Amino acid sequence: MAEGNEWIRARGLGRERLATYLAEYLTGLGYRVERSEATEPAASVVAGELARRNPAVPPVLGALRVRFLPTSGGAAALWEAPRAIPAGQRSAADRFLREMTLHLERTVQTESHGTAKVQGSFSGRLPWDSEGADGAGTAGARPEAAL
């Protein structure tokens, strides 16, 4: 996948359906969502901009963009924007991403009657970089990786 920004994968579910589930979730949170489709290469893009204030959404995630690509037997979601999260908003952004991922997992399980599955990135890394006080990124490093 592209530049290590793979966020989630779905098995047994197409990119269009996975993009639809994300778009519906973001709309419910107060985002204004725009979808686009491309044929060469095949891709679905969901871009959202927060239109209604929501305390659960960190300010840095007020605008986001995710690209969905077909894979063998499913789809992959690539996180395109934002790619840099300030250190002060990192924990809220991480929590929001986990909630969004869990919502998609539950929705896919329910809608497919257990035949499709969503799983997080195989690397276990978050799809963004963290900017510390000095501006240096940690590239989504996991705390347990330092042990």
Buried (B, 14 or more C-beta within 10 A) or exposed (E): BEEEBBBBBBBBBBBBBBBBBBBEBBEEBBBEBEBEEEEEEBBBBBBBBBEEEBEEBBEBBBEBBBBBBBBEEBBBBBBBBBBEBBEEBBEBBBEBBEEBBEBBBEBBBEBBEEEBBBEBBEEEBBBBBBBEEEEEBBEBEEEEEEE
